[in-house]
Amino acid sequence: MSAPRQSKTVRQSRTQTTELVLPNDTNPHGTMFGGSLLSIMDKCASICARRHAGRVSVTTAIDSVEFHEPLRIGDVLLVEAWVNRAFRSSMEVEVTVSTEDPDSREQHMANHAFFTFVAIDRNGRPVAVPAVMPESKDEKRRYRQAGLRREVRLYLSGRLKLTDAPLVKDELIATLQSKDL
Ligand SMILES: CC(C)(COP(=O)(O)OP(=O)(O)OC[C@H]1O[C@@H](n2cnc3c(N)ncnc32)[C@H](O)[C@@H]1OP(=O)(O)O)[C@@H](O)C(=O)NCCC(=O)NCCS
């Protein structure tokens, strides 16, 4: 009999970093280059995934990247990453970037994305990770939505047929029933 799967809370791997936008990070228009921002987000997300998995974890997919507003030289960025859900070897890590006024400390949401990481062994093969144990109402909602997003993600990448996506199917049926058509 195999040992029960270990689980970790979202808090145990939540990761925050602070960055300053410098001239090197910007494009000819003086705003931050999207690739530089994605690199910062990827680093923060990879630390978070590594904390959750307890193993080296590699970026497998990035989706729903949203650049809400331009970032400029001198902006202070607060980057935050947390694991919404772990599957077998993969984890959905949500990352947000906010700007912070250094004087008032007022924060403003600027960017958002979902990263999928896979934990790997020494040979680069996927290995099982601990489950996520959501605690708060918000974490439970994100956990449920992460299951739906995973099916959509795998469908869009050609790895899953819609007929093999039970969570999406149940959600669709529940939505249609609630509309009382
Ligand atoms: C990540 C990697 C090890 C996966 O190898 P693989 O042969 O595709 O492995 P599998 O098919 O067993 O998939 C492993 C997991 O990844 C998930 N996965 C694979 N492609 C995915 C995608 N496009 N979106 C979401 N999840 C994906 C699978 O669903 C599976 O998850 P699960 O174990 O939780 O069910 C391999 O693709 C790799 O090494 N990629 C390069 C990673 C890298 O270098 N990243 C940095 C880029 S600069």
The ligand as an ORCA input file, in Angstrom:
! r2SCAN-3c Opt
* xyz 0 1
  C       7.786     19.863    -17.941
  C       8.205     18.550    -18.567
  C       9.156     17.814    -17.638
  C       6.913     17.712    -18.747
  O       7.260     16.572    -19.448
  P       6.113     15.700    -20.180
  O       6.775     14.590    -20.867
  O       5.211     16.598    -20.938
  O       5.367     15.100    -18.922
  P       3.869     14.666    -18.786
  O       3.152     14.513    -20.085
  O       3.902     13.482    -17.853
  O       3.194     15.900    -18.030
  C       3.633     16.253    -16.735
  C       2.641     17.220    -16.142
  O       2.685     18.439    -16.870
  C       1.382     18.820    -17.226
  N       1.456     19.587    -18.469
  C       2.156     19.289    -19.563
  N       1.956     20.241    -20.504
  C       1.119     21.146    -19.970
  C       0.528     22.360    -20.433
  N       0.764     22.818    -21.663
  N      -0.274     23.036    -19.602
  C      -0.532     22.586    -18.359
  N       0.001     21.432    -17.852
  C       0.808     20.735    -18.666
  C       0.638     17.503    -17.395
  O      -0.767     17.689    -17.308
  C       1.194     16.739    -16.217
  O       0.541     17.181    -15.029
  P       0.137     16.181    -13.820
  O       1.303     15.278    -13.564
  O      -0.136     17.070    -12.667
  O      -1.079     15.430    -14.279
  C       8.876     18.753    -19.967
  O       7.912     19.197    -20.893
  C       9.999     19.780    -19.898
  O      11.077     19.486    -19.397
  N       9.742     20.977    -20.444
  C      10.724     22.067    -20.401
  C      10.582     22.866    -19.104
  C      11.490     24.082    -19.117
  O      12.630     23.998    -19.510
  N      10.940     25.212    -18.692
  C      11.620     26.472    -18.747
  C      11.314     27.123    -20.036
  S      12.353     28.454    -20.367
*
